[in-house]
Amino acid sequence: MIYKLSNEASTSEIEKEFGIPFRYPNLYTPNPLINGFNETNISVVTMENKNEITFAIWGLMPQDFKEDWHIFQDNANTLNVQLDELENVSWMKDSFKERRCVIIVTGFYTHLLDNGNTCSYYIHQESEKPFYLAGTYNMLNDGFLCTALMVGKTDNFVSNYHNISNLAPIIVPKEKVSVWLNDGHDMESLKEIIERPHNTKLKAKRISNEFFLKNLTSNYQIDSLFS
């Protein structure tokens, strides 16, 4: 499972990479450490609005849910979801069928158990450009969106840096986004993206524990904390 993301790209870098604008650009702030255990917004592109980047609370909740994020997350951790859950949990089914999204990141954090210790790594594209991760979303009673990161089996590269679980985010290449966000979805095409993900060229950087202990905000430079 993955509970920490990164999005260090600027507004202009993101808009240039994906060719679509932020709906509320002044609300976006680059953040090297997005901690899912704190209620936080992440940048998404949804089926409902494919031509703009908007925001969603990380942690899927039922459609039209009325209570606070922490109340639901205390009872059900839905930062990550698997295909089996989306197909079989009653309140999640419509989210997968009707409300898929892509989540914009510049990387994510993994953890490796090694001789009784944990080593942390930052996984990112070789190009260091932002990229899309697969997600689903719902709309809460107050109109805000909430989202979950879809996870699948780790590939050979990620498994070298992540053995706390055998699950990792599903990367959606730009050429497959139109399929993922297609209203008239073909279930087999969606499952192909999930079960046979695109082979993206990634790199891993070792991270010092100090990075997480300080719970850095966006004004810190992530490179200075690599060990």
N, C-alpha and C positions, 0 to 999 in steps of 0.2 A: 504494500500500500504506500501511497505517496501523499504526504501531508504538508509538504513545503515546496513552494514554487518560487520562481524569480521572473520578474519582468523589468529589466533595466533599460529597455529601449525608450527613446523619447517619443513624444506624440508624432513628430514629423517622420521619424524612422519607421514607426509602425504604419502610418498612413501611406508612406512611399512603398513599403514592402508589400502591402496587401491591396493597395489601390482603392481603399475606401476610407471615409473620414470618421472621426469620433463624433458621436451625437452631442456629447458634452465634453469637449476637449479640455476645458478648464478644471474639470473634476479629476483628470488623470494625473497621477504622480508616479514616476518610475520607482520601483521598489525591488531591491536585491533579495529580500527575504519576505515572502508572503506566507505567513503562518496560518494554516487552516484551523488551528485550535483557537484562534481569535477571530471573532466575527469580522470579516473583511470582504471587500468588493474586488472582483477580478474582471478583466476586460473580455468581452464575448461578442461573437456574431451569431445571431439566432436565425432560425427558419422564418420567423415572423418578419424580421428585418435584416435581409441579407446585404444591404447596401450601406449599413452604418455599424460602427463599433459602439457598443453600449456596456453597461455594467451589471453584474449579478453578484449576489451574496454567495460566497463559497459554502456549500452545504445544502443538498437538495432537501426540500420540504414538500409536503403535499400541495397540490393545486388549491388555491384559495385558503391556505393555512392562515390562521388568525393570531396565533401566539408568537412569542419571541423566538429568535434563532436558538438561543442557548437552552431554552426549554426543550426543544426538539432534539438538539444535538446531544444533550445530556442523556437522552433515552435511545438515540439511534445515530451512530456516526455515519453520515452520508456524504462525507467529503469525496469518497470514491465509491463507484458502483461498478458491478460486473454485468455482463450481458445476461447471465442467468437470473439475476435479480430483476433486471428491467423487463424480462419476459415473464416472470412469475410472481413478483410482488404486486398486488392489485393496484396500489396507488401510483406505482412507477410505470405501469404499462403504457399509459397514454403519453407520458413524458418521452419515452423512446420512440413511439410511433409518430407523435405530432410536434414534439418540442425538442429537437436536437440542436446543438450549438457547437461552435468551436471556441476554445479558450486560448487566448493569446499569451504566450510566455517567451522568455528568452532562455529558460532552462528549468530544471527541477532537481531536487536533492535526493540522493539515495544514501543507504547506510549498509555497511558491510561488517559482519561479525568476523573478528580475526583474533584468535588466541585470547578469548575472554574480553576483548575490547571492541568498541565500535569505531569504525572509520567512516567519515562522511565525505561524499563526493558531489560535485556540481556537474550535471550532465547538460551539455548544450550543443548546438550545431557547430560544425567546424567553421562555418562562415560567421558565427556569432550573431546572426540575424534572428529576429523573432520568428516563431513558428506556431502552428496550430496544434492543439490537443483536442481529442474528441470529448464531448460532454453532452449532457441533457439538462433541461431546465424546466421550471414551473413558474407560474406567476402567483405571488402571495395575495392575500386579501387586500393589502394596502397598495397593490400595483407594482411593488418591487419584484424583480426577478431573483430566483435562487438557482444554483447550478451544482452539478456533481461532475467530477472528473471520471471519465470512463477508463477502466484499467483492464488489461489482459495479461497473458503470460509474458514474462520477461524474455527478451531475445538474448542471443549469445553475448552481445556487447554489454548490455545493461546488467546481466546477471553476474558479470565480473566485478561489479561495483555495488550490487544490491542483493543481499541474501537474507535480509530480515523477513522478507516475504518473496514470493515468486510472481508478484504482480507489479506492473509498471504502466505509466500512461500510454495511450494509443496516439501516435502522431498521425495527423491527417495532412498529407501533402497538399499544396495549393491546387494542384490539378484534380484532386478528389473532393474538394470542398463543395463543389456544385452537386455532387452525388450525395454527400452527407447531409446537406441542407435542402435537398429536393423534397418538395411537398408530396409529389407523387412517387414516393420512395419504392424502390425494389428491395425487398428484405434481403435477398441474396447478395446484392451489391453492398448493402450496409454491413452484413456479416463478413464479407470479404475484407472490408477495411479493418474490422475488429480482429478477425482471426488470422488474417494474412497481411499484417501491416507493412507499409512501405519501408524499404531499407534506407533509412535516413543516415547520412554521415554525421556521427556524433563524436564528441570528445568528452573526457572526464577529467576534472581537476579536483585534487584532494583539498578538503576544507578543514581548517582548524576548528576545534570545539569552541574556541573563543567567539567565533562568528555567531553561533547559536546562543551562547550564554549572554552575549550583549544584546541580542534581539535587535539587530541593526535596523535603522530606518534608511531611507533612500539617499541621505546626504553622505553616507559612508561609501567608500570605494571598496567593492568586493575583492578586487585583485590583491589588496594589501593583506588580506586575511588568508590567502592560500598558503598552506604549509609546504 
